[in-house]
Amino acid sequence: MHEATPFSAETYFATQPAPQSLAQDVVGVKEFIARQAEAKRNVVLVTSGGTTVPLELNVVRFLDNFSAGTRGATSAEYFLKAGYAVIFMHRQFSLQPFSRHYSHSTNPFLDFLAVEDDKACITTEKRADGHLVSVLSAYKSVQTAGTLHTLTFVTVNDYLWLLRAVSQEMSVLGRRAMYYLAAAVSDFFLPRQKMSEHKIQSGKGSLHIEMDQVPKILKPMVEEWTRDGYIVSFKLETDDHLLIPKARNALSRYGHQVVIGNELNTRKFQVVFVEQKRIQKPLPPLPPGVAEEDGSAAIPLTDETVADGQNAAPSPPLKPAETEHSLTFVETWLRIPEDASTKEIEEDIVQELLRRHEAWIEDA
């Protein structure tokens, strides 16, 4: 059976249509980045939530995943608290910074309200709630500073087009740009050319759909879209034995800065940072018959050199002995107690990334 050629990023963008709102989204992003660049702020793109895979052009059925956007929304708050400007690119209706504390299932906001003299107001009890005051104060502060810009996606196609466009716009920031790719992106999709125009009918019995692999976009992101950006990707596995090997493979394959690995059942309490570091090791000793002159160039010793103290016919100088660099993988675990009810691991994740990003900027 003939296997279809996998989509490259280039082929994908040449054959799959851009979202209708893309041009308008780019204008907003460009203006936001210009303001942050003028203020000399670091900017982080946080992607959050899951992507859908439509099965029809007039969409009734689609594939989805369980992501609610908790990690992305929580992390965005901590980046904002640290003084970063945040472009929050999230699945429509997924959790968002600040309002995540009062979702439909957690602290329902209507429970905070009362009716007094035919007017809605916050209950006396909740008016003095310390947590509410803290969240609201942080939210208002960010609004005043203008450091949060939100974008929404639904499908994997929306996500890929937005990611490319935002990355290209952020490239003007150089090393001040960070990419925190926490969205749960579909691995497979149905190209538009293969979709049914109308709702797939159930009367035909079983359903067989052959999907294509979503192109790996980290490679063009690193090499073309944002060459100086600090890129953080995530790897979620259900088998902890696969976590570090797959994270290492991603770093080797795409060449970005960090993979944060997490296992499904422990992701709220521990993660592992996997990176490649250059280590220094001395070169082997110079070969016999070669001496180093003035610590700068290696000169071959000849009979004439030994006899007369001068080289009648010097060979081209060799490179001086120096330090050789090689890459090695380094894993760093972050853990919090499982019973830490008020502690969020995203706080520690962001603090560690701030430290690493600052070093990345200074290394320039």
Legacy VTK file of the C-alpha trace (Angstrom):
# vtk DataFile Version 3.0
C-alpha trace
ASCII
DATASET POLYDATA
POINTS 364 float
0.000 0.000 0.000
1.388 3.400 -1.009
2.021 5.723 1.934
1.217 9.402 1.564
4.126 11.822 1.777
4.080 13.602 5.174
3.246 17.294 5.132
6.237 19.584 5.570
5.612 22.979 7.153
6.123 24.601 3.766
3.625 22.279 2.071
1.120 22.727 4.864
1.006 26.504 4.625
0.884 26.330 0.830
-2.167 24.046 0.796
-4.213 24.810 3.929
-6.130 28.117 4.107
-5.302 30.828 6.636
-7.977 31.781 9.206
-10.096 34.734 8.129
-9.109 36.742 11.207
-5.332 36.266 10.751
-4.565 39.658 9.177
-6.474 41.504 11.900
-4.770 39.420 14.604
-1.341 40.274 13.195
-2.087 44.006 13.290
-2.929 43.771 17.001
0.190 41.725 17.745
2.431 44.114 15.838
1.119 47.103 17.794
1.477 45.276 21.117
5.073 44.250 20.380
6.003 47.784 19.337
4.762 49.144 22.688
6.663 46.519 24.680
9.855 47.020 22.657
9.679 50.761 23.349
9.291 49.994 27.066
12.228 47.526 26.829
10.162 44.676 28.264
10.783 41.012 27.646
7.838 39.389 25.868
6.655 35.796 26.192
4.202 34.020 23.923
2.203 31.558 26.014
0.151 29.023 24.051
-2.547 27.254 26.010
-5.377 24.751 25.666
-6.115 22.045 23.119
-6.715 22.167 19.371
-9.610 20.539 17.536
-9.444 18.547 14.310
-12.591 19.154 12.216
-13.900 16.202 10.199
-16.199 18.246 7.947
-16.054 21.626 6.214
-19.401 22.537 7.788
-18.214 21.359 11.169
-20.437 19.159 13.289
-17.954 16.465 14.295
-14.381 17.010 15.393
-11.621 15.402 17.458
-10.461 17.109 20.641
-8.310 16.480 23.730
-8.798 16.975 27.454
-6.675 20.118 27.906
-8.431 22.923 29.775
-5.456 25.298 29.545
-4.603 25.230 33.248
-0.813 25.265 32.863
-0.802 28.021 30.276
-3.229 30.312 32.103
-1.480 29.822 35.447
1.980 30.368 33.977
0.852 33.531 32.190
-0.083 35.053 35.560
3.368 34.370 36.971
5.087 35.810 33.882
2.988 38.965 34.232
3.815 39.159 37.941
7.524 38.979 37.027
7.228 41.996 34.715
7.049 40.243 31.354
4.574 41.260 28.692
2.466 38.267 27.650
0.831 37.318 24.379
-1.670 34.726 25.550
-2.699 32.537 22.620
-5.396 30.211 23.902
-8.156 27.861 22.858
-11.451 29.686 22.730
-13.329 29.286 26.052
-10.358 27.650 27.805
-9.021 29.015 31.104
-7.490 32.493 31.100
-5.218 34.353 33.519
-7.013 35.739 36.585
-10.526 34.611 35.624
-9.323 30.993 35.960
-9.775 31.370 39.719
-13.515 31.777 39.219
-14.496 29.323 36.508
-17.897 27.650 36.294
-16.659 24.774 38.473
-14.214 26.580 40.785
-15.569 29.384 42.934
-18.581 30.089 40.660
-18.726 33.846 40.406
-22.497 34.098 40.864
-21.968 32.837 44.409
-20.126 36.105 45.089
-23.138 38.210 44.162
-26.258 39.267 45.993
-29.335 41.336 45.186
-29.931 44.341 47.441
-32.617 46.926 46.695
-33.049 45.440 43.205
-29.366 45.973 42.456
-26.578 43.431 42.042
-23.617 43.722 44.354
-20.827 41.640 45.854
-21.821 40.039 49.137
-20.440 41.591 52.308
-18.555 38.393 53.061
-16.837 38.236 49.654
-16.110 41.968 49.565
-13.401 41.404 52.164
-12.141 38.128 50.649
-8.353 38.415 50.579
-7.890 36.117 47.595
-10.455 37.962 45.495
-8.869 41.318 46.328
-5.426 39.985 45.382
-6.566 38.535 42.047
-8.606 41.609 41.145
-5.741 43.964 42.044
-3.308 42.004 39.868
-5.775 41.962 36.985
-6.392 45.716 37.163
-2.648 46.385 37.382
-2.017 44.387 34.200
-4.867 46.180 32.425
-3.406 49.554 33.382
0.096 48.554 32.256
-1.184 47.095 28.985
1.057 44.024 29.268
-1.429 41.288 28.289
-2.620 40.620 24.738
-4.933 37.695 24.024
-5.526 35.683 20.851
-7.856 32.734 20.359
-7.750 29.601 18.241
-10.029 26.600 17.881
-8.650 24.244 15.245
-5.117 22.986 14.746
-5.085 24.972 11.508
-5.884 28.190 13.399
-3.087 27.400 15.836
-0.379 26.729 13.235
-1.092 29.861 11.214
-1.201 32.020 14.340
1.986 30.536 15.767
3.923 31.238 12.584
2.601 34.795 12.287
3.188 35.711 15.943
6.677 34.148 15.944
7.659 36.136 12.881
6.400 39.375 14.450
8.181 38.647 17.741
11.477 37.984 15.959
12.186 41.750 16.030
12.672 41.374 19.803
15.666 39.087 19.303
16.675 37.334 22.504
14.129 39.259 24.544
11.435 36.973 23.099
10.449 33.755 24.845
8.074 31.089 23.518
6.283 28.972 26.120
4.496 26.374 24.022
2.113 24.790 26.518
-0.811 24.166 24.143
-1.877 20.557 23.579
-1.539 20.444 19.792
-3.083 17.651 17.756
-0.617 15.205 16.213
-2.902 14.372 13.278
-5.273 16.359 11.090
-7.585 15.981 8.126
-6.493 18.155 5.179
-9.228 20.352 3.796
-9.052 18.465 0.503
-10.114 15.238 2.260
-13.003 16.670 4.280
-16.644 16.001 3.619
-18.485 19.223 2.836
-21.514 18.331 4.956
-22.147 16.349 8.103
-20.896 12.768 7.866
-23.944 10.493 7.814
-24.166 7.625 10.271
-26.371 5.411 8.129
-23.391 3.890 6.337
-22.245 2.009 9.423
-18.620 2.151 10.569
-16.489 5.208 9.849
-12.967 4.987 8.413
-10.866 8.151 8.236
-7.204 8.311 7.261
-5.532 11.354 8.765
-2.216 13.046 7.991
0.473 13.904 10.503
0.618 17.528 11.584
3.939 18.964 10.367
6.668 19.474 12.945
6.862 23.229 13.227
9.643 23.585 15.823
12.319 23.156 13.151
11.226 26.092 10.957
10.474 28.074 14.098
14.081 27.686 15.273
15.723 28.084 11.871
13.480 30.600 10.097
10.697 32.288 12.032
12.494 33.451 15.190
16.159 32.513 15.182
17.127 34.298 18.397
14.056 33.407 20.469
14.211 31.317 23.632
11.907 28.401 22.871
10.368 26.136 25.516
8.307 23.136 24.442
6.416 20.603 26.545
6.325 16.820 26.389
3.463 14.944 28.060
3.663 11.170 28.380
1.733 8.469 30.203
4.805 6.200 30.392
7.489 7.851 32.518
10.174 5.650 30.944
9.614 7.447 27.621
9.653 10.970 29.006
13.352 11.846 29.062
14.333 9.880 25.910
11.611 11.623 23.900
12.515 15.024 25.330
16.158 14.479 24.386
15.137 13.387 20.912
13.111 16.573 20.445
16.102 18.738 21.428
18.407 16.866 19.064
15.914 17.047 16.237
14.811 20.667 16.476
17.644 22.471 18.258
15.584 24.659 20.598
16.479 25.528 24.190
14.372 23.536 26.672
11.850 20.715 26.812
9.742 20.519 29.963
8.654 16.925 30.471
5.666 15.902 32.547
3.892 12.612 33.179
0.099 12.639 33.029
-0.615 11.603 36.623
2.117 13.655 38.326
2.188 16.768 36.137
0.818 19.023 38.902
3.593 18.072 41.334
6.743 17.433 39.306
8.284 18.295 35.949
11.719 17.829 34.428
13.687 20.437 32.481
15.727 18.811 29.720
18.344 20.875 27.883
21.559 20.513 25.930
24.652 22.140 27.391
28.072 22.712 25.947
30.814 21.205 28.063
34.484 22.028 27.703
37.201 19.437 27.438
40.872 19.915 26.483
42.048 18.828 23.065
44.441 15.883 22.918
48.182 16.718 23.239
49.941 18.012 20.130
51.367 15.224 17.984
55.094 14.379 18.134
57.233 16.791 16.167
54.901 19.777 16.667
55.665 22.627 19.074
53.609 25.655 20.035
55.184 29.048 19.348
54.260 32.093 21.486
51.115 30.296 22.612
49.447 31.207 19.342
50.384 28.859 16.491
51.701 25.330 16.338
54.875 25.060 14.203
56.091 21.694 12.875
59.620 20.870 13.996
61.999 19.923 11.153
65.648 18.871 11.126
66.573 22.395 10.026
64.681 23.895 12.960
66.496 21.719 15.446
69.916 22.272 13.884
69.827 25.969 13.012
67.156 27.374 15.340
65.146 28.631 12.373
62.676 27.100 9.972
63.924 27.339 6.396
60.638 26.192 4.857
57.830 26.575 7.385
54.636 24.681 6.848
51.313 26.526 7.173
50.634 27.172 10.877
48.268 24.791 12.621
45.495 25.912 14.911
46.646 26.442 18.503
45.692 23.990 21.163
42.355 25.127 22.574
39.299 23.906 24.387
36.954 21.608 22.519
33.191 21.914 23.069
30.701 19.087 22.987
26.999 18.820 23.805
25.539 16.790 26.622
22.008 16.437 27.991
21.187 17.836 31.425
17.998 17.081 33.372
16.743 19.221 36.254
13.708 18.138 38.288
11.262 20.535 39.929
8.963 19.099 42.591
6.431 20.405 45.082
4.654 18.429 47.845
1.530 16.679 46.597
-0.444 18.077 49.537
0.597 21.693 48.858
-2.925 23.055 48.426
-1.928 26.702 47.887
1.298 26.120 45.955
1.277 25.928 42.144
4.207 24.287 40.376
3.901 26.840 37.556
5.332 29.442 39.928
8.578 27.465 40.177
8.586 26.652 36.462
8.361 30.333 35.569
11.011 31.365 38.104
13.435 28.814 36.650
12.720 29.978 33.113
13.249 33.618 34.077
16.708 32.734 35.352
17.561 30.814 32.195
16.141 33.439 29.865
18.170 36.168 31.559
21.326 34.094 31.037
20.309 33.557 27.389
20.005 37.334 26.887
23.356 38.021 28.554
25.093 35.359 26.434
24.337 37.380 23.348
LINES 1 365
364 0 1 2 3 4 5 6 7 8 9 10 11 12 13 14 15 16 17 18 19 20 21 22 23 24 25 26 27 28 29 30 31 32 33 34 35 36 37 38 39 40 41 42 43 44 45 46 47 48 49 50 51 52 53 54 55 56 57 58 59 60 61 62 63 64 65 66 67 68 69 70 71 72 73 74 75 76 77 78 79 80 81 82 83 84 85 86 87 88 89 90 91 92 93 94 95 96 97 98 99 100 101 102 103 104 105 106 107 108 109 110 111 112 113 114 115 116 117 118 119 120 121 122 123 124 125 126 127 128 129 130 131 132 133 134 135 136 137 138 139 140 141 142 143 144 145 146 147 148 149 150 151 152 153 154 155 156 157 158 159 160 161 162 163 164 165 166 167 168 169 170 171 172 173 174 175 176 177 178 179 180 181 182 183 184 185 186 187 188 189 190 191 192 193 194 195 196 197 198 199 200 201 202 203 204 205 206 207 208 209 210 211 212 213 214 215 216 217 218 219 220 221 222 223 224 225 226 227 228 229 230 231 232 233 234 235 236 237 238 239 240 241 242 243 244 245 246 247 248 249 250 251 252 253 254 255 256 257 258 259 260 261 262 263 264 265 266 267 268 269 270 271 272 273 274 275 276 277 278 279 280 281 282 283 284 285 286 287 288 289 290 291 292 293 294 295 296 297 298 299 300 301 302 303 304 305 306 307 308 309 310 311 312 313 314 315 316 317 318 319 320 321 322 323 324 325 326 327 328 329 330 331 332 333 334 335 336 337 338 339 340 341 342 343 344 345 346 347 348 349 350 351 352 353 354 355 356 357 358 359 360 361 362 363
